[in-house]
Amino acid sequence: MFSSIYKRSKNDMKRFVLVLFAVSPLAVGYWLSYALQKFNWAGGVPFMISILFLVYWFLIGYFSVRLTKSSRESFLIGNGFAALVLLLNVFQGVILHRFFLNGIGTATQNFYLPMIPLSVKIGFFIPHHAFWGTCILAFILMAVIYYLGYSLKRKNLNRYPAA
């Protein structure tokens, strides 16, 4: 009886760790917002931070294999918060035509901030698109990179089970 409770709490703790990683772009975004204002960064530095963030997100997907039981669970937990933030961004941009003037509005903008420089470079072919369009592209990039990390680890586990 106690072993099943321990096993269940251990799995719940692993999922909680993945949820913390899923929310981590918010902390990275706030840090980047502060650094952009404090150090007056422009051009290459934010772009390089975007590349580093993609590597970080790839690694989260890569290591999430050990934190969940299935690829669907990993993908939903790992990108669920990003999808919620994307829905809030689209709601604010399309329906309200402005961002909330509170912490929710700031948080939704800062969540995707680490990906914005790269998303703008990739989305150059979309003429005069709004911020929420850039956020959609950022979400797609994050989801694809996360899945690639997960798939690579899953493939390595299937090839080398002891790894």
TIMIKOL-627681 format. One record per residue (C-alpha): residue number from 1; x, z, y. Coordinates in pm, 1 decimal. Layout:
// TIMIKOL-627681
site num->NUM; u->X; w->Z; v->Y .
...
This chain:
// TIMIKOL-627681
site num->1; u->0.0; w->0.0; v->0.0 .
site num->2; u->268.7; w->97.5; v->247.7 .
site num->3; u->479.9; w->-205.3; v->162.6 .
site num->4; u->195.5; w->-438.9; v->261.5 .
site num->5; u->153.0; w->-253.1; v->591.5 .
site num->6; u->526.2; w->-273.2; v->654.2 .
site num->7; u->531.1; w->-643.7; v->569.1 .
site num->8; u->235.0; w->-710.1; v->798.8 .
site num->9; u->389.9; w->-517.1; v->1087.9 .
site num->10; u->720.6; w->-697.0; v->1034.9 .
site num->11; u->544.2; w->-1035.7; v->1057.5 .
site num->12; u->355.0; w->-919.7; v->1365.8 .
site num->13; u->682.6; w->-813.9; v->1527.7 .
site num->14; u->833.5; w->-1155.6; v->1456.0 .
site num->15; u->534.9; w->-1322.5; v->1618.4 .
site num->16; u->564.2; w->-1088.7; v->1915.7 .
site num->17; u->929.1; w->-1189.3; v->1959.2 .
site num->18; u->821.2; w->-1554.2; v->1960.1 .
site num->19; u->553.4; w->-1476.3; v->2220.3 .
site num->20; u->822.3; w->-1318.7; v->2439.6 .
site num->21; u->1031.7; w->-1632.2; v->2404.3 .
site num->22; u->724.4; w->-1844.0; v->2486.8 .
site num->23; u->677.6; w->-1652.6; v->2813.4 .
site num->24; u->1049.5; w->-1664.5; v->2899.6 .
site num->25; u->1026.5; w->-1985.5; v->3109.0 .
site num->26; u->834.9; w->-1775.4; v->3360.6 .
site num->27; u->1132.1; w->-1540.5; v->3404.1 .
site num->28; u->1373.4; w->-1834.4; v->3415.5 .
site num->29; u->1151.8; w->-2001.4; v->3675.7 .
site num->30; u->1145.5; w->-1693.9; v->3899.5 .
site num->31; u->1523.1; w->-1662.0; v->3869.7 .
site num->32; u->1568.0; w->-2030.8; v->3949.7 .
site num->33; u->1333.8; w->-2007.3; v->4248.2 .
site num->34; u->1536.4; w->-1715.9; v->4382.4 .
site num->35; u->1867.7; w->-1894.2; v->4319.2 .
site num->36; u->1749.0; w->-2217.9; v->4482.2 .
site num->37; u->1656.2; w->-2028.5; v->4797.6 .
site num->38; u->1951.5; w->-1788.8; v->4800.8 .
site num->39; u->2230.5; w->-2036.8; v->4724.2 .
site num->40; u->2064.5; w->-2347.4; v->4871.2 .
site num->41; u->2111.5; w->-2542.3; v->4549.3 .
site num->42; u->2012.2; w->-2906.2; v->4548.5 .
site num->43; u->2083.3; w->-3222.5; v->4353.1 .
site num->44; u->2298.8; w->-3179.2; v->4044.9 .
site num->45; u->2280.0; w->-2803.1; v->3996.9 .
site num->46; u->1902.0; w->-2785.0; v->3934.8 .
site num->47; u->1927.5; w->-3093.8; v->3712.9 .
site num->48; u->2200.2; w->-2930.2; v->3502.9 .
site num->49; u->1989.2; w->-2613.9; v->3479.7 .
site num->50; u->1705.7; w->-2834.9; v->3347.6 .
site num->51; u->1935.7; w->-2973.3; v->3079.6 .
site num->52; u->2050.4; w->-2620.9; v->2986.7 .
site num->53; u->1688.1; w->-2509.0; v->2973.6 .
site num->54; u->1607.9; w->-2793.3; v->2733.4 .
site num->55; u->1891.5; w->-2676.8; v->2509.1 .
site num->56; u->1752.0; w->-2322.2; v->2529.9 .
site num->57; u->1402.2; w->-2445.5; v->2440.3 .
site num->58; u->1542.2; w->-2649.8; v->2151.3 .
site num->59; u->1712.4; w->-2335.6; v->2018.8 .
site num->60; u->1390.3; w->-2137.0; v->2047.2 .
site num->61; u->1218.1; w->-2400.8; v->1835.5 .
site num->62; u->1515.0; w->-2400.4; v->1597.0 .
site num->63; u->1511.9; w->-2025.0; v->1542.0 .
site num->64; u->1132.4; w->-1995.7; v->1534.5 .
site num->65; u->1136.8; w->-2118.4; v->1174.5 .
site num->66; u->1230.8; w->-1767.4; v->1064.8 .
site num->67; u->968.3; w->-1606.9; v->1288.8 .
site num->68; u->654.0; w->-1778.5; v->1160.4 .
site num->69; u->508.9; w->-1898.5; v->833.0 .
site num->70; u->409.9; w->-2253.2; v->927.6 .
site num->71; u->499.5; w->-2525.4; v->1173.4 .
site num->72; u->149.9; w->-2512.5; v->1323.9 .
site num->73; u->175.3; w->-2139.5; v->1388.1 .
site num->74; u->520.4; w->-2177.6; v->1539.8 .
site num->75; u->412.0; w->-2464.1; v->1763.7 .
site num->76; u->95.2; w->-2288.8; v->1881.7 .
site num->77; u->266.5; w->-1958.8; v->1955.5 .
site num->78; u->575.4; w->-2122.1; v->2104.6 .
site num->79; u->387.1; w->-2362.8; v->2331.0 .
site num->80; u->51.8; w->-2188.5; v->2369.8 .
site num->81; u->144.8; w->-2010.0; v->2690.8 .
site num->82; u->287.8; w->-2334.3; v->2830.5 .
site num->83; u->-42.6; w->-2508.2; v->2752.5 .
site num->84; u->-238.3; w->-2231.1; v->2927.3 .
site num->85; u->-15.7; w->-2257.8; v->3234.6 .
site num->86; u->-57.2; w->-2636.5; v->3227.1 .
site num->87; u->-436.8; w->-2599.6; v->3223.9 .
site num->88; u->-416.1; w->-2365.3; v->3523.5 .
site num->89; u->-189.9; w->-2612.2; v->3706.9 .
site num->90; u->-424.2; w->-2904.1; v->3640.4 .
site num->91; u->-727.4; w->-2694.3; v->3741.5 .
site num->92; u->-561.7; w->-2593.5; v->4067.2 .
site num->93; u->-436.8; w->-2944.3; v->4141.4 .
site num->94; u->-736.0; w->-3154.1; v->4036.0 .
site num->95; u->-1036.4; w->-2927.4; v->4095.4 .
site num->96; u->-920.9; w->-2704.4; v->4380.8 .
site num->97; u->-665.3; w->-2940.3; v->4540.8 .
site num->98; u->-448.0; w->-2639.2; v->4619.2 .
site num->99; u->-274.4; w->-2353.7; v->4440.2 .
site num->100; u->-402.9; w->-1999.4; v->4426.6 .
site num->101; u->-253.5; w->-1786.4; v->4703.5 .
site num->102; u->-168.9; w->-1500.1; v->4467.5 .
site num->103; u->58.4; w->-1419.9; v->4176.2 .
site num->104; u->-120.3; w->-1660.2; v->3942.8 .
site num->105; u->-55.3; w->-1954.1; v->4174.2 .
site num->106; u->309.4; w->-1858.8; v->4211.1 .
site num->107; u->353.5; w->-1797.9; v->3838.2 .
site num->108; u->203.9; w->-2131.6; v->3738.3 .
site num->109; u->441.1; w->-2312.7; v->3973.2 .
site num->110; u->746.7; w->-2114.6; v->3863.5 .
site num->111; u->677.4; w->-2150.8; v->3491.2 .
site num->112; u->764.1; w->-2521.3; v->3490.2 .
site num->113; u->1028.9; w->-2496.2; v->3764.0 .
site num->114; u->1324.6; w->-2515.2; v->3520.8 .
site num->115; u->1190.5; w->-2848.6; v->3391.1 .
site num->116; u->1085.5; w->-3004.5; v->3721.6 .
site num->117; u->1417.9; w->-3175.5; v->3814.8 .
site num->118; u->1439.6; w->-3345.3; v->3475.3 .
site num->119; u->1068.0; w->-3431.4; v->3469.8 .
site num->120; u->1093.7; w->-3593.2; v->3812.4 .
site num->121; u->1390.9; w->-3804.2; v->3698.5 .
site num->122; u->1210.0; w->-3914.5; v->3382.3 .
site num->123; u->875.9; w->-3965.7; v->3559.8 .
site num->124; u->1014.9; w->-4186.6; v->3835.6 .
site num->125; u->796.4; w->-4472.3; v->3709.4 .
site num->126; u->476.5; w->-4285.8; v->3803.3 .
site num->127; u->421.0; w->-4373.3; v->4169.6 .
site num->128; u->298.2; w->-4097.2; v->4402.2 .
site num->129; u->202.6; w->-3851.4; v->4131.1 .
site num->130; u->101.3; w->-3496.6; v->4207.4 .
site num->131; u->278.3; w->-3180.7; v->4099.5 .
site num->132; u->38.0; w->-3132.4; v->3810.4 .
site num->133; u->141.1; w->-3476.1; v->3678.6 .
site num->134; u->501.7; w->-3360.4; v->3677.2 .
site num->135; u->391.0; w->-3045.3; v->3495.6 .
site num->136; u->217.7; w->-3254.9; v->3228.8 .
site num->137; u->540.2; w->-3446.9; v->3175.9 .
site num->138; u->735.3; w->-3118.1; v->3165.7 .
site num->139; u->495.4; w->-2979.8; v->2904.5 .
site num->140; u->532.0; w->-3292.2; v->2689.7 .
site num->141; u->910.8; w->-3267.3; v->2712.3 .
site num->142; u->906.2; w->-2898.7; v->2621.6 .
site num->143; u->670.9; w->-2954.6; v->2327.7 .
site num->144; u->876.3; w->-3244.5; v->2190.3 .
site num->145; u->1206.5; w->-3058.9; v->2225.7 .
site num->146; u->1060.1; w->-2745.3; v->2064.4 .
site num->147; u->928.1; w->-2949.5; v->1773.4 .
site num->148; u->1262.6; w->-3127.4; v->1732.1 .
site num->149; u->1439.2; w->-2790.9; v->1711.6 .
site num->150; u->1187.0; w->-2661.8; v->1460.1 .
site num->151; u->1207.9; w->-2979.4; v->1251.5 .
site num->152; u->1586.6; w->-2978.5; v->1243.8 .
site num->153; u->1598.1; w->-2620.8; v->1116.9 .
site num->154; u->1321.3; w->-2688.1; v->862.8 .
site num->155; u->1511.1; w->-2995.5; v->740.4 .
site num->156; u->1832.7; w->-2792.5; v->709.3 .
site num->157; u->1649.5; w->-2517.4; v->520.3 .
site num->158; u->1509.4; w->-2771.9; v->276.8 .
site num->159; u->1851.2; w->-2929.1; v->229.3 .
site num->160; u->2047.2; w->-2601.2; v->210.8 .
site num->161; u->1806.1; w->-2324.3; v->102.8 .
site num->162; u->2065.1; w->-2047.1; v->124.5 .
site num->163; u->2141.6; w->-2118.7; v->492.5 .
